[in-house]
Amino acid sequence: MNFLTVCFLFLLASLANASPKEQILQEVRSLEQSVKTNADNLNAGQTKDVLQLLKETQNIVNNAGRSEPSACFNRAYRRLSQNEAIELCSNGGTEDTAICFEDAYRRLSTQDSIRLCKNRGTPSTAKCFSEAYKRLSTNESIELCQDRGTEETVSCFREAYIRLNTESSIRLCKKSGDLSRVECFKEAYRRLSEEDALRLCSGN
């Protein structure tokens, strides 16, 4: 078994065992140093191939898992307790969910930031809150923007507010609503009561 094969098997074993990213990278760096130290035992082509493989390994590890809950947890756990990080990142959270928390935490408490960003929130969810907060209270803004709200959700609210009160506008547009919800409501309201039009078109 040549040295290149050993390195490749190392990569597969590390990923199969789901070792923490930093542990894998540390082992890669250690192996890279070992290759350079023992370069006399390899020809120039083998040394180049091994170092290239290790470089590719680092790239794979660095870019892996951005869309996975574990990536969300690893980033969130830098600031939060274990239970808080789990609450934030469960139900399909991604690294963007942790970034949402970081952005929201600039103006909200820990619990309010988690409430806003959990359930797969993104940086756009934090932006939704910032825009909504220009007109709404903290709790109203969180209610509108949680569950993956975006800037379009705020646009939905503003348009709905021309016809509806605050509570009904939030109800229509929350849970990542957009302007199509307002169009749905306007069309439905020609034949239905306000309550029935809201039931039909809202994100409930």
Stockholm file with secondary structure:
# STOCKHOLM 1.0

chainA/1-204         MNFLTVCFLFLLASLANASPKEQILQEVRSLEQSVKTNADNLNAGQTKDVLQLLKETQNIVNNAGRSEPSACFNRAYRRLSQNEAIELCSNGGTEDTAICFEDAYRRLSTQDSIRLCKNRGTPSTAKCFSEAYKRLSTNESIELCQDRGTEETVSCFREAYIRLNTESSIRLCKKSGDLSRVECFKEAYRRLSEEDALRLCSGN
#=GR chainA/1-204 SS CCHHHHHHHHHHHHHHTTCCHHHHHHHHHHHHHHHHHTGGGSCHHHHHHHHHHHHHHHHHHHHTTTTSHHHHHHHHTTTSCHHHHHHHHTTTCCHHHHHHHHHHTTTSCHHHHHHHHTTTCCHHHHHHHHHHTTTSCHHHHHHHHTTTCCHHHHHHHHHHTTTSCHHHHHHHHTTTCCHHHHHHHHHHTTTSCHHHHHHHHSCC
#=GC SS_cons         CCHHHHHHHHHHHHHHTTCCHHHHHHHHHHHHHHHHHTGGGSCHHHHHHHHHHHHHHHHHHHHTTTTSHHHHHHHHTTTSCHHHHHHHHTTTCCHHHHHHHHHHTTTSCHHHHHHHHTTTCCHHHHHHHHHHTTTSCHHHHHHHHTTTCCHHHHHHHHHHTTTSCHHHHHHHHTTTCCHHHHHHHHHHTTTSCHHHHHHHHSCC
//
